[in-house]
Amino acid sequence: MERVAFVLQVRPDRLDDYRARHRAVWPEMLEALSRAGWHNYSLFARDDGLLFGYLETDDFAAAQRAMDATDVNARWQAEMGEFFELPGEERPDTGLVRLDEVFHLD
Protein backbone atom coordinates (compact mmCIF):
# COMPACT_ATOMS: atom_id res chain seq x y z
CA MET A 1 0.00 0.00 0.00
CA GLU A 2 1.38 3.38 -1.00
CA ARG A 3 0.87 6.22 1.50
CA VAL A 4 0.54 9.61 -0.18
CA ALA A 5 0.76 13.01 1.52
CA PHE A 6 0.47 16.34 -0.26
CA VAL A 7 -0.08 20.05 0.29
CA LEU A 8 -2.02 22.72 -1.57
CA GLN A 9 -2.80 26.33 -0.75
CA VAL A 10 -6.45 27.30 -0.37
CA ARG A 11 -7.15 31.02 -0.66
CA PRO A 12 -7.57 32.07 2.99
CA ASP A 13 -10.62 34.20 2.16
CA ARG A 14 -12.30 31.11 0.62
CA LEU A 15 -11.44 28.60 3.33
CA ASP A 16 -14.86 28.64 5.01
CA ASP A 17 -16.55 27.99 1.65
CA TYR A 18 -14.02 25.24 0.88
CA ARG A 19 -14.80 23.54 4.18
CA ALA A 20 -18.54 23.81 3.50
CA ARG A 21 -18.15 22.18 0.08
CA HIS A 22 -16.44 19.22 1.70
CA ARG A 23 -19.32 18.68 4.10
CA ALA A 24 -21.38 17.87 1.01
CA VAL A 25 -19.08 16.08 -1.46
CA TRP A 26 -21.14 14.71 -4.35
CA PRO A 27 -21.96 11.02 -3.84
CA GLU A 28 -20.78 10.23 -7.39
CA MET A 29 -17.41 11.86 -6.58
CA LEU A 30 -17.05 9.74 -3.45
CA GLU A 31 -17.89 6.62 -5.45
CA ALA A 32 -15.41 7.52 -8.21
CA LEU A 33 -12.61 8.08 -5.68
CA SER A 34 -13.29 4.73 -4.07
CA ARG A 35 -13.44 2.91 -7.42
CA ALA A 36 -10.19 4.58 -8.51
CA GLY A 37 -8.39 3.24 -5.44
CA TRP A 38 -8.28 6.30 -3.15
CA HIS A 39 -8.54 4.84 0.37
CA ASN A 40 -8.36 6.45 3.81
CA TYR A 41 -8.44 9.84 2.06
CA SER A 42 -8.36 12.81 4.45
CA LEU A 43 -7.90 16.57 4.14
CA PHE A 44 -6.73 18.90 6.92
CA ALA A 45 -6.53 22.71 6.78
CA ARG A 46 -4.81 25.43 8.74
CA ASP A 47 -6.48 28.80 9.20
CA ASP A 48 -4.02 30.37 6.71
CA GLY A 49 -5.30 27.98 4.01
CA LEU A 50 -2.48 25.46 3.99
CA LEU A 51 -4.17 22.19 3.04
CA PHE A 52 -2.64 18.82 3.88
CA GLY A 53 -4.00 15.71 2.21
CA TYR A 54 -3.40 12.04 2.92
CA LEU A 55 -4.50 8.87 1.18
CA GLU A 56 -3.54 5.26 0.75
CA THR A 57 -3.60 3.48 -2.60
CA ASP A 58 -2.00 0.57 -4.41
CA ASP A 59 -0.61 2.86 -7.15
CA PHE A 60 -1.01 6.65 -6.91
CA ALA A 61 -0.24 7.32 -10.57
CA ALA A 62 -2.87 4.76 -11.62
CA ALA A 63 -5.36 6.19 -9.09
CA GLN A 64 -4.80 9.68 -10.52
CA ARG A 65 -5.26 8.43 -14.10
CA ALA A 66 -8.45 6.62 -13.13
CA MET A 67 -9.89 9.80 -11.63
CA ASP A 68 -8.73 11.91 -14.57
CA ALA A 69 -10.76 9.65 -16.87
CA THR A 70 -14.05 10.42 -15.07
CA ASP A 71 -16.51 13.14 -15.94
CA VAL A 72 -17.32 13.77 -12.29
CA ASN A 73 -13.66 14.62 -11.56
CA ALA A 74 -13.55 17.12 -14.43
CA ARG A 75 -16.68 18.83 -13.07
CA TRP A 76 -15.40 18.81 -9.46
CA GLN A 77 -11.98 20.21 -10.43
CA ALA A 78 -13.60 22.97 -12.52
CA GLU A 79 -15.73 24.02 -9.55
CA MET A 80 -12.99 23.72 -6.93
CA GLY A 81 -10.22 25.50 -8.85
CA GLU A 82 -11.41 28.93 -7.68
CA PHE A 83 -10.59 28.01 -4.08
CA PHE A 84 -6.86 27.51 -4.67
CA GLU A 85 -3.72 29.51 -5.28
CA LEU A 86 -2.28 27.54 -8.21
CA PRO A 87 0.41 28.32 -10.78
CA GLY A 88 -0.61 28.73 -14.42
CA GLU A 89 -3.32 26.41 -15.67
CA GLU A 90 -2.94 23.83 -12.90
CA ARG A 91 -6.01 22.20 -11.38
CA PRO A 92 -6.15 21.20 -7.72
CA ASP A 93 -5.62 17.53 -8.62
CA THR A 94 -2.55 18.29 -10.76
CA GLY A 95 -1.11 21.20 -8.76
CA LEU A 96 -0.66 19.34 -5.49
CA VAL A 97 2.84 19.13 -4.04
CA ARG A 98 3.58 15.62 -2.91
CA LEU A 99 5.58 15.18 0.30
CA ASP A 100 8.26 12.55 0.87
CA GLU A 101 7.55 10.11 3.67
CA VAL A 102 10.18 10.47 6.37
CA PHE A 103 8.88 8.07 9.02
CA HIS A 104 6.06 5.60 9.49
CA LEU A 105 5.33 3.73 12.72
CA ASP A 106 4.02 0.36 11.67
KOLGU-4560 file (N, C-alpha, C; in nm, 3 decimals, padded with zeros to 5 digits):
<recs>
<n_xx: 00.085 n_yy: -00.118 n_zz: 00.000 ca_xx: 00.000 ca_yy: 00.000 ca_zz: 00.000 c_xx: 00.089 c_yy: 00.123 c_zz: 00.000 mol: A seq: 1 type: MET>
<n_xx: 00.064 n_yy: 00.213 n_zz: -00.090 ca_xx: 00.138 ca_yy: 00.338 ca_zz: -00.100 c_xx: 00.066 c_yy: 00.445 c_zz: -00.018 mol: A seq: 2 type: GLU>
<n_xx: 00.140 n_yy: 00.510 n_zz: 00.073 ca_xx: 00.087 ca_yy: 00.622 ca_zz: 00.150 c_xx: 00.127 c_yy: 00.750 c_zz: 00.080 mol: A seq: 3 type: ARG>
<n_xx: 00.030 n_yy: 00.838 n_zz: 00.056 ca_xx: 00.054 ca_yy: 00.961 ca_zz: -00.018 c_xx: 00.013 c_yy: 01.080 c_zz: 00.068 mol: A seq: 4 type: VAL>
<n_xx: 00.105 n_yy: 01.176 n_zz: 00.082 ca_xx: 00.076 ca_yy: 01.301 ca_zz: 00.152 c_xx: 00.107 c_yy: 01.415 c_zz: 00.057 mol: A seq: 5 type: ALA>
<n_xx: 00.026 n_yy: 01.520 n_zz: 00.063 ca_xx: 00.047 ca_yy: 01.634 ca_zz: -00.026 c_xx: -00.003 c_yy: 01.762 c_zz: 00.040 mol: A seq: 6 type: PHE>
<n_xx: 00.041 n_yy: 01.875 n_zz: -00.016 ca_xx: -00.008 ca_yy: 02.005 ca_zz: 00.029 c_xx: -00.056 c_yy: 02.085 c_zz: -00.091 mol: A seq: 7 type: VAL>
<n_xx: -00.150 n_yy: 02.172 n_zz: -00.063 ca_xx: -00.202 ca_yy: 02.272 ca_zz: -00.157 c_xx: -00.229 c_yy: 02.397 c_zz: -00.076 mol: A seq: 8 type: LEU>
<n_xx: -00.248 n_yy: 02.509 n_zz: -00.144 ca_xx: -00.280 ca_yy: 02.633 ca_zz: -00.075 c_xx: -00.420 c_yy: 02.679 c_zz: -00.114 mol: A seq: 9 type: GLN>
<n_xx: -00.511 n_yy: 02.676 n_zz: -00.017 ca_xx: -00.645 ca_yy: 02.730 ca_zz: -00.037 c_xx: -00.638 c_yy: 02.880 c_zz: -00.010 mol: A seq: 10 type: VAL>
<n_xx: -00.710 n_yy: 02.958 n_zz: -00.090 ca_xx: -00.715 ca_yy: 03.102 ca_zz: -00.066 c_xx: -00.777 c_yy: 03.123 c_zz: 00.073 mol: A seq: 11 type: ARG>
<n_xx: -00.707 n_yy: 03.190 n_zz: 00.162 ca_xx: -00.757 ca_yy: 03.207 ca_zz: 00.299 c_xx: -00.898 c_yy: 03.267 c_zz: 00.305 mol: A seq: 12 type: PRO>
<n_xx: -00.929 n_yy: 03.358 n_zz: 00.214 ca_xx: -01.062 ca_yy: 03.420 ca_zz: 00.216 c_xx: -01.171 c_yy: 03.327 c_zz: 00.165 mol: A seq: 13 type: ASP>
<n_xx: -01.134 n_yy: 03.209 n_zz: 00.112 ca_xx: -01.230 ca_yy: 03.111 ca_zz: 00.062 c_xx: -01.234 c_yy: 02.984 c_zz: 00.146 mol: A seq: 14 type: ARG>
<n_xx: -01.158 n_yy: 02.982 n_zz: 00.254 ca_xx: -01.144 ca_yy: 02.860 ca_zz: 00.333 c_xx: -01.276 c_yy: 02.814 c_zz: 00.394 mol: A seq: 15 type: LEU>
<n_xx: -01.357 n_yy: 02.905 n_zz: 00.444 ca_xx: -01.486 ca_yy: 02.864 ca_zz: 00.501 c_xx: -01.575 c_yy: 02.800 c_zz: 00.395 mol: A seq: 16 type: ASP>
<n_xx: -01.577 n_yy: 02.857 n_zz: 00.275 ca_xx: -01.655 ca_yy: 02.799 ca_zz: 00.165 c_xx: -01.599 c_yy: 02.663 c_zz: 00.124 mol: A seq: 17 type: ASP>
<n_xx: -01.467 n_yy: 02.651 n_zz: 00.122 ca_xx: -01.402 ca_yy: 02.524 ca_zz: 00.088 c_xx: -01.442 c_yy: 02.416 c_zz: 00.188 mol: A seq: 18 type: TYR>
<n_xx: -01.438 n_yy: 02.451 n_zz: 00.315 ca_xx: -01.480 ca_yy: 02.354 ca_zz: 00.418 c_xx: -01.626 c_yy: 02.314 c_zz: 00.400 mol: A seq: 19 type: ARG>
<n_xx: -01.711 n_yy: 02.410 n_zz: 00.370 ca_xx: -01.854 ca_yy: 02.381 ca_zz: 00.350 c_xx: -01.875 c_yy: 02.287 c_zz: 00.233 mol: A seq: 20 type: ALA>
<n_xx: -01.803 n_yy: 02.307 n_zz: 00.124 ca_xx: -01.815 ca_yy: 02.218 ca_zz: 00.008 c_xx: -01.780 c_yy: 02.075 c_zz: 00.044 mol: A seq: 21 type: ARG>
<n_xx: -01.686 n_yy: 02.057 n_zz: 00.134 ca_xx: -01.644 ca_yy: 01.922 ca_zz: 00.170 c_xx: -01.735 c_yy: 01.857 c_zz: 00.274 mol: A seq: 22 type: HIS>
<n_xx: -01.829 n_yy: 01.931 n_zz: 00.326 ca_xx: -01.932 ca_yy: 01.868 ca_zz: 00.410 c_xx: -02.041 c_yy: 01.807 c_zz: 00.324 mol: A seq: 23 type: ARG>
<n_xx: -02.036 n_yy: 01.837 n_zz: 00.193 ca_xx: -02.138 ca_yy: 01.787 ca_zz: 00.101 c_xx: -02.075 c_yy: 01.744 c_zz: -00.031 mol: A seq: 24 type: ALA>
<n_xx: -01.972 n_yy: 01.659 n_zz: -00.024 ca_xx: -01.908 ca_yy: 01.608 ca_zz: -00.146 c_xx: -02.012 c_yy: 01.524 c_zz: -00.220 mol: A seq: 25 type: VAL>
<n_xx: -02.017 n_yy: 01.544 n_zz: -00.351 ca_xx: -02.114 ca_yy: 01.471 ca_zz: -00.435 c_xx: -02.097 c_yy: 01.320 c_zz: -00.416 mol: A seq: 26 type: TRP>
<n_xx: -02.206 n_yy: 01.248 n_zz: -00.399 ca_xx: -02.196 ca_yy: 01.102 ca_zz: -00.384 c_xx: -02.124 c_yy: 01.035 c_zz: -00.501 mol: A seq: 27 type: PRO>
<n_xx: -02.145 n_yy: 01.084 n_zz: -00.624 ca_xx: -02.078 ca_yy: 01.023 ca_zz: -00.739 c_xx: -01.927 c_yy: 01.050 c_zz: -00.736 mol: A seq: 28 type: GLU>
<n_xx: -01.885 n_yy: 01.159 n_zz: -00.673 ca_xx: -01.741 ca_yy: 01.186 ca_zz: -00.658 c_xx: -01.682 c_yy: 01.090 c_zz: -00.556 mol: A seq: 29 type: MET>
<n_xx: -01.751 n_yy: 01.069 n_zz: -00.446 ca_xx: -01.705 ca_yy: 00.974 ca_zz: -00.345 c_xx: -01.692 c_yy: 00.834 c_zz: -00.404 mol: A seq: 30 type: LEU>
<n_xx: -01.791 n_yy: 00.795 n_zz: -00.482 ca_xx: -01.789 ca_yy: 00.662 ca_zz: -00.545 c_xx: -01.673 c_yy: 00.651 c_zz: -00.644 mol: A seq: 31 type: GLU>
<n_xx: -01.650 n_yy: 00.755 n_zz: -00.723 ca_xx: -01.541 ca_yy: 00.752 ca_zz: -00.821 c_xx: -01.405 c_yy: 00.742 c_zz: -00.751 mol: A seq: 32 type: ALA>
<n_xx: -01.386 n_yy: 00.816 n_zz: -00.644 ca_xx: -01.261 ca_yy: 00.808 ca_zz: -00.568 c_xx: -01.237 c_yy: 00.666 c_zz: -00.516 mol: A seq: 33 type: LEU>
<n_xx: -01.341 n_yy: 00.609 n_zz: -00.460 ca_xx: -01.329 ca_yy: 00.473 ca_zz: -00.407 c_xx: -01.297 c_yy: 00.373 c_zz: -00.518 mol: A seq: 34 type: SER>
<n_xx: -01.369 n_yy: 00.382 n_zz: -00.629 ca_xx: -01.344 ca_yy: 00.291 ca_zz: -00.742 c_xx: -01.203 c_yy: 00.307 c_zz: -00.798 mol: A seq: 35 type: ARG>
<n_xx: -01.152 n_yy: 00.430 n_zz: -00.796 ca_xx: -01.019 ca_yy: 00.458 ca_zz: -00.851 c_xx: -00.906 c_yy: 00.416 c_zz: -00.757 mol: A seq: 36 type: ALA>
<n_xx: -00.940 n_yy: 00.375 n_zz: -00.635 ca_xx: -00.839 ca_yy: 00.324 ca_zz: -00.544 c_xx: -00.788 c_yy: 00.424 c_zz: -00.441 mol: A seq: 37 type: GLY>
<n_xx: -00.864 n_yy: 00.532 n_zz: -00.418 ca_xx: -00.828 ca_yy: 00.630 ca_zz: -00.315 c_xx: -00.889 c_yy: 00.581 c_zz: -00.183 mol: A seq: 38 type: TRP>
<n_xx: -00.806 n_yy: 00.538 n_zz: -00.090 ca_xx: -00.854 ca_yy: 00.484 ca_zz: 00.037 c_xx: -00.800 c_yy: 00.569 c_zz: 00.153 mol: A seq: 39 type: HIS>
<n_xx: -00.876 n_yy: 00.572 n_zz: 00.261 ca_xx: -00.836 ca_yy: 00.645 ca_zz: 00.381 c_xx: -00.796 c_yy: 00.789 c_zz: 00.347 mol: A seq: 40 type: ASN>
<n_xx: -00.873 n_yy: 00.850 n_zz: 00.257 ca_xx: -00.844 ca_yy: 00.984 ca_zz: 00.206 c_xx: -00.893 c_yy: 01.088 c_zz: 00.306 mol: A seq: 41 type: TYR>
<n_xx: -00.803 n_yy: 01.177 n_zz: 00.347 ca_xx: -00.836 ca_yy: 01.281 ca_zz: 00.445 c_xx: -00.774 c_yy: 01.413 c_zz: 00.401 mol: A seq: 42 type: SER>
<n_xx: -00.842 n_yy: 01.522 n_zz: 00.436 ca_xx: -00.790 ca_yy: 01.657 ca_zz: 00.414 c_xx: -00.791 c_yy: 01.731 c_zz: 00.547 mol: A seq: 43 type: LEU>
<n_xx: -00.686 n_yy: 01.810 n_zz: 00.571 ca_xx: -00.673 ca_yy: 01.890 ca_zz: 00.692 c_xx: -00.633 c_yy: 02.030 c_zz: 00.648 mol: A seq: 44 type: PHE>
<n_xx: -00.685 n_yy: 02.134 n_zz: 00.716 ca_xx: -00.653 ca_yy: 02.271 ca_zz: 00.678 c_xx: -00.614 c_yy: 02.355 c_zz: 00.798 mol: A seq: 45 type: ALA>
<n_xx: -00.515 n_yy: 02.441 n_zz: 00.775 ca_xx: -00.481 ca_yy: 02.543 ca_zz: 00.874 c_xx: -00.563 c_yy: 02.667 c_zz: 00.844 mol: A seq: 46 type: ARG>
<n_xx: -00.572 n_yy: 02.757 n_zz: 00.938 ca_xx: -00.648 ca_yy: 02.880 ca_zz: 00.920 c_xx: -00.591 c_yy: 02.971 c_zz: 00.811 mol: A seq: 47 type: ASP>
<n_xx: -00.462 n_yy: 02.956 n_zz: 00.779 ca_xx: -00.402 ca_yy: 03.037 ca_zz: 00.671 c_xx: -00.424 c_yy: 02.975 c_zz: 00.534 mol: A seq: 48 type: ASP>
<n_xx: -00.497 n_yy: 02.862 n_zz: 00.527 ca_xx: -00.530 ca_yy: 02.798 ca_zz: 00.401 c_xx: -00.439 c_yy: 02.685 c_zz: 00.359 mol: A seq: 49 type: GLY>
<n_xx: -00.332 n_yy: 02.659 n_zz: 00.435 ca_xx: -00.248 ca_yy: 02.546 ca_zz: 00.399 c_xx: -00.331 c_yy: 02.419 c_zz: 00.414 mol: A seq: 50 type: LEU>
<n_xx: -00.339 n_yy: 02.342 n_zz: 00.307 ca_xx: -00.417 ca_yy: 02.219 ca_zz: 00.304 c_xx: -00.323 c_yy: 02.101 c_zz: 00.297 mol: A seq: 51 type: LEU>
<n_xx: -00.341 n_yy: 02.005 n_zz: 00.387 ca_xx: -00.264 ca_yy: 01.882 ca_zz: 00.388 c_xx: -00.358 c_yy: 01.768 c_zz: 00.355 mol: A seq: 52 type: PHE>
<n_xx: -00.320 n_yy: 01.686 n_zz: 00.258 ca_xx: -00.400 ca_yy: 01.571 ca_zz: 00.221 c_xx: -00.324 c_yy: 01.442 c_zz: 00.241 mol: A seq: 53 type: GLY>
<n_xx: -00.398 n_yy: 01.336 n_zz: 00.271 ca_xx: -00.340 ca_yy: 01.204 ca_zz: 00.292 c_xx: -00.432 c_yy: 01.100 c_zz: 00.233 mol: A seq: 54 type: TYR>
<n_xx: -00.373 n_yy: 01.000 n_zz: 00.167 ca_xx: -00.450 ca_yy: 00.887 ca_zz: 00.118 c_xx: -00.361 c_yy: 00.765 c_zz: 00.109 mol: A seq: 55 type: LEU>
<n_xx: -00.425 n_yy: 00.651 n_zz: 00.096 ca_xx: -00.354 ca_yy: 00.526 ca_zz: 00.075 c_xx: -00.409 c_yy: 00.464 c_zz: -00.053 mol: A seq: 56 type: GLU>
<n_xx: -00.320 n_yy: 00.406 n_zz: -00.132 ca_xx: -00.360 ca_yy: 00.348 ca_zz: -00.260 c_xx: -00.256 c_yy: 00.244 c_zz: -00.302 mol: A seq: 57 type: THR>
<n_xx: -00.295 n_yy: 00.155 n_zz: -00.389 ca_xx: -00.200 ca_yy: 00.057 ca_zz: -00.441 c_xx: -00.100 c_yy: 00.122 c_zz: -00.536 mol: A seq: 58 type: ASP>
<n_xx: -00.145 n_yy: 00.221 n_zz: -00.614 ca_xx: -00.061 ca_yy: 00.286 ca_zz: -00.715 c_xx: -00.116 c_yy: 00.426 c_zz: -00.737 mol: A seq: 59 type: ASP>
<n_xx: -00.049 n_yy: 00.529 n_zz: -00.684 ca_xx: -00.101 ca_yy: 00.665 ca_zz: -00.691 c_xx: -00.114 c_yy: 00.715 c_zz: -00.835 mol: A seq: 60 type: PHE>
<n_xx: -00.016 n_yy: 00.688 n_zz: -00.918 ca_xx: -00.024 ca_yy: 00.732 ca_zz: -01.057 c_xx: -00.146 c_yy: 00.670 c_zz: -01.126 mol: A seq: 61 type: ALA>
<n_xx: -00.170 n_yy: 00.542 n_zz: -01.103 ca_xx: -00.287 ca_yy: 00.476 ca_zz: -01.162 c_xx: -00.416 c_yy: 00.532 c_zz: -01.103 mol: A seq: 62 type: ALA>
<n_xx: -00.417 n_yy: 00.562 n_zz: -00.974 ca_xx: -00.536 ca_yy: 00.619 ca_zz: -00.909 c_xx: -00.566 c_yy: 00.758 c_zz: -00.966 mol: A seq: 63 type: ALA>
<n_xx: -00.461 n_yy: 00.836 n_zz: -00.991 ca_xx: -00.480 ca_yy: 00.968 ca_zz: -01.052 c_xx: -00.534 c_yy: 00.955 c_zz: -01.194 mol: A seq: 64 type: GLN>
<n_xx: -00.478 n_yy: 00.863 n_zz: -01.272 ca_xx: -00.526 ca_yy: 00.843 ca_zz: -01.410 c_xx: -00.672 c_yy: 00.798 c_zz: -01.411 mol: A seq: 65 type: ARG>
<n_xx: -00.707 n_yy: 00.710 n_zz: -01.319 ca_xx: -00.845 ca_yy: 00.662 ca_zz: -01.313 c_xx: -00.941 c_yy: 00.776 c_zz: -01.283 mol: A seq: 66 type: ALA>
<n_xx: -00.903 n_yy: 00.865 n_zz: -01.193 ca_xx: -00.989 ca_yy: 00.980 ca_zz: -01.163 c_xx: -00.993 c_yy: 01.077 c_zz: -01.280 mol: A seq: 67 type: MET>
<n_xx: -00.880 n_yy: 01.099 n_zz: -01.345 ca_xx: -00.873 ca_yy: 01.191 ca_zz: -01.457 c_xx: -00.964 c_yy: 01.147 c_zz: -01.572 mol: A seq: 68 type: ASP>
<n_xx: -00.992 n_yy: 01.018 n_zz: -01.579 ca_xx: -01.076 ca_yy: 00.965 ca_zz: -01.687 c_xx: -01.226 c_yy: 00.979 c_zz: -01.658 mol: A seq: 69 type: ALA>
<n_xx: -01.263 n_yy: 01.032 n_zz: -01.541 ca_xx: -01.405 ca_yy: 01.042 ca_zz: -01.507 c_xx: -01.459 c_yy: 01.181 c_zz: -01.534 mol: A seq: 70 type: THR>
<n_xx: -01.583 n_yy: 01.187 n_zz: -01.573 ca_xx: -01.651 ca_yy: 01.314 ca_zz: -01.594 c_xx: -01.673 c_yy: 01.387 c_zz: -01.462 mol: A seq: 71 type: ASP>
<n_xx: -01.705 n_yy: 01.314 n_zz: -01.357 ca_xx: -01.732 ca_yy: 01.377 ca_zz: -01.229 c_xx: -01.607 c_yy: 01.450 c_zz: -01.177 mol: A seq: 72 type: VAL>
<n_xx: -01.488 n_yy: 01.395 n_zz: -01.200 ca_xx: -01.366 ca_yy: 01.462 ca_zz: -01.156 c_xx: -01.345 c_yy: 01.592 c_zz: -01.234 mol: A seq: 73 type: ASN>
<n_xx: -01.370 n_yy: 01.590 n_zz: -01.363 ca_xx: -01.355 ca_yy: 01.712 ca_zz: -01.443 c_xx: -01.449 c_yy: 01.822 c_zz: -01.391 mol: A seq: 74 type: ALA>
<n_xx: -01.572 n_yy: 01.784 n_zz: -01.359 ca_xx: -01.668 ca_yy: 01.883 ca_zz: -01.307 c_xx: -01.625 c_yy: 01.934 c_zz: -01.169 mol: A seq: 75 type: ARG>
<n_xx: -01.581 n_yy: 01.842 n_zz: -01.082 ca_xx: -01.540 ca_yy: 01.881 ca_zz: -00.946 c_xx: -01.419 c_yy: 01.973 c_zz: -00.952 mol: A seq: 76 type: TRP>
<n_xx: -01.319 n_yy: 01.939 n_zz: -01.033 ca_xx: -01.198 ca_yy: 02.021 ca_zz: -01.043 c_xx: -01.231 c_yy: 02.159 c_zz: -01.098 mol: A seq: 77 type: GLN>
<n_xx: -01.320 n_yy: 02.167 n_zz: -01.195 ca_xx: -01.360 ca_yy: 02.297 ca_zz: -01.252 c_xx: -01.424 c_yy: 02.384 c_zz: -01.145 mol: A seq: 78 type: ALA>
<n_xx: -01.506 n_yy: 02.325 n_zz: -01.061 ca_xx: -01.573 ca_yy: 02.402 ca_zz: -00.955 c_xx: -01.479 c_yy: 02.437 c_zz: -00.840 mol: A seq: 79 type: GLU>
<n_xx: -01.385 n_yy: 02.351 n_zz: -00.810 ca_xx: -01.299 ca_yy: 02.372 ca_zz: -00.693 c_xx: -01.177 c_yy: 02.459 c_zz: -00.723 mol: A seq: 80 type: MET>
<n_xx: -01.142 n_yy: 02.475 n_zz: -00.849 ca_xx: -01.022 ca_yy: 02.550 ca_zz: -00.885 c_xx: -01.019 c_yy: 02.691 c_zz: -00.829 mol: A seq: 81 type: GLY>
<n_xx: -01.135 n_yy: 02.754 n_zz: -00.817 ca_xx: -01.141 ca_yy: 02.893 ca_zz: -00.768 c_xx: -01.099 c_yy: 02.907 c_zz: -00.622 mol: A seq: 82 type: GLU>
<n_xx: -01.094 n_yy: 02.797 n_zz: -00.550 ca_xx: -01.059 ca_yy: 02.801 ca_zz: -00.408 c_xx: -00.908 c_yy: 02.802 c_zz: -00.383 mol: A seq: 83 type: PHE>
<n_xx: -00.829 n_yy: 02.774 n_zz: -00.485 ca_xx: -00.686 ca_yy: 02.751 ca_zz: -00.467 c_xx: -00.598 c_yy: 02.859 c_zz: -00.528 mol: A seq: 84 type: PHE>
<n_xx: -00.480 n_yy: 02.872 n_zz: -00.470 ca_xx: -00.372 ca_yy: 02.951 ca_zz: -00.528 c_xx: -00.286 c_yy: 02.851 c_zz: -00.604 mol: A seq: 85 type: GLU>
<n_xx: -00.298 n_yy: 02.852 n_zz: -00.737 ca_xx: -00.228 ca_yy: 02.754 ca_zz: -00.821 c_xx: -00.151 c_yy: 02.825 c_zz: -00.932 mol: A seq: 86 type: LEU>
<n_xx: -00.035 n_yy: 02.771 n_zz: -00.969 ca_xx: 00.041 ca_yy: 02.832 ca_zz: -01.078 c_xx: -00.022 c_yy: 02.799 c_zz: -01.215 mol: A seq: 87 type: PRO>
<n_xx: -00.020 n_yy: 02.896 n_zz: -01.303 ca_xx: -00.061 ca_yy: 02.873 ca_zz: -01.442 c_xx: -00.199 c_yy: 02.812 c_zz: -01.456 mol: A seq: 88 type: GLY>
<n_xx: -00.205 n_yy: 02.708 n_zz: -01.536 ca_xx: -00.332 ca_yy: 02.641 ca_zz: -01.567 c_xx: -00.353 c_yy: 02.515 c_zz: -01.483 mol: A seq: 89 type: GLU>
<n_xx: -00.281 n_yy: 02.502 n_zz: -01.375 ca_xx: -00.294 ca_yy: 02.383 ca_zz: -01.290 c_xx: -00.435 c_yy: 02.373 c_zz: -01.233 mol: A seq: 90 type: GLU>
<n_xx: -00.478 n_yy: 02.250 n_zz: -01.211 ca_xx: -00.601 ca_yy: 02.220 ca_zz: -01.138 c_xx: -00.559 c_yy: 02.170 c_zz: -01.001 mol: A seq: 91 type: ARG>
<n_xx: -00.652 n_yy: 02.170 n_zz: -00.904 ca_xx: -00.615 ca_yy: 02.120 ca_zz: -00.772 c_xx: -00.556 c_yy: 01.978 c_zz: -00.775 mol: A seq: 92 type: PRO>
<n_xx: -00.610 n_yy: 01.891 n_zz: -00.860 ca_xx: -00.562 ca_yy: 01.753 ca_zz: -00.862 c_xx: -00.429 c_yy: 01.736 c_zz: -00.936 mol: A seq: 93 type: ASP>
<n_xx: -00.386 n_yy: 01.838 n_zz: -01.010 ca_xx: -00.255 ca_yy: 01.829 ca_zz: -01.076 c_xx: -00.154 c_yy: 01.925 c_zz: -01.015 mol: A seq: 94 type: THR>
<n_xx: -00.200 n_yy: 02.022 n_zz: -00.935 ca_xx: -00.111 ca_yy: 02.120 ca_zz: -00.876 c_xx: -00.066 c_yy: 02.087 c_zz: -00.736 mol: A seq: 95 type: GLY>
<n_xx: -00.106 n_yy: 01.971 n_zz: -00.686 ca_xx: -00.066 ca_yy: 01.934 ca_zz: -00.549 c_xx: 00.084 c_yy: 01.909 c_zz: -00.543 mol: A seq: 96 type: LEU>
<n_xx: 00.141 n_yy: 01.937 n_zz: -00.428 ca_xx: 00.284 ca_yy: 01.913 ca_zz: -00.404 c_xx: 00.295 c_yy: 01.792 c_zz: -00.313 mol: A seq: 97 type: VAL>
<n_xx: 00.346 n_yy: 01.686 n_zz: -00.368 ca_xx: 00.358 ca_yy: 01.562 ca_zz: -00.291 c_xx: 00.475 c_yy: 01.572 c_zz: -00.194 mol: A seq: 98 type: ARG>
<n_xx: 00.455 n_yy: 01.519 n_zz: -00.074 ca_xx: 00.558 ca_yy: 01.518 ca_zz: 00.030 c_xx: 00.624 c_yy: 01.381 c_zz: 00.037 mol: A seq: 99 type: LEU>
<n_xx: 00.753 n_yy: 01.381 n_zz: 00.068 ca_xx: 00.826 ca_yy: 01.255 ca_zz: 00.087 c_xx: 00.797 c_yy: 01.202 c_zz: 00.227 mol: A seq: 100 type: ASP>
<n_xx: 00.773 n_yy: 01.073 n_zz: 00.236 ca_xx: 00.755 ca_yy: 01.011 ca_zz: 00.367 c_xx: 00.890 c_yy: 01.002 c_zz: 00.436 mol: A seq: 101 type: GLU>
<n_xx: 00.896 n_yy: 01.049 n_zz: 00.560 ca_xx: 01.018 ca_yy: 01.047 ca_zz: 00.637 c_xx: 01.016 c_yy: 00.935 c_zz: 00.740 mol: A seq: 102 type: VAL>
<n_xx: 00.899 n_yy: 00.908 n_zz: 00.796 ca_xx: 00.888 ca_yy: 00.807 ca_zz: 00.902 c_xx: 00.746 c_yy: 00.752 c_zz: 00.902 mol: A seq: 103 type: PHE>
<n_xx: 00.737 n_yy: 00.623 n_zz: 00.933 ca_xx: 00.606 ca_yy: 00.560 ca_zz: 00.949 c_xx: 00.618 c_yy: 00.456 c_zz: 01.060 mol: A seq: 104 type: HIS>
<n_xx: 00.535 n_yy: 00.470 n_zz: 01.164 ca_xx: 00.533 ca_yy: 00.373 ca_zz: 01.272 c_xx: 00.435 c_yy: 00.265 c_zz: 01.234 mol: A seq: 105 type: LEU>
<n_xx: 00.486 n_yy: 00.147 n_zz: 01.212 ca_xx: 00.402 ca_yy: 00.036 ca_zz: 01.167 c_xx: 00.377 c_yy: -00.061 c_zz: 01.280 mol: A seq: 106 type: ASP>
</recs>
